[in-house]
């Protein structure tokens, strides 16, 4: 836990990151804003897993200059609500 640090600064949050998981609610405007804000701050990104699967990964990828890094994933909660 000593290595966990919270921040509201997107550039600081993704600095040096190799993976950033996009888990923004199903609102394309918010997803677009999130993606555009961090993508330039994370030049070392190897891939961008995104969830939930409501929008195609190709649509999210089109918001970036590195669409080939965007992959879809889904987290499963076996406990359910």
Secondary structure, 3 states (H helix, E strand, C coil): CCCCCCCCCHHHHHCCCCECCECCCCCHHHHHHHHHHHHCCCCCCCEEEECCCCCCHHHHHCCCCCHHHEEECCCCCCCCC
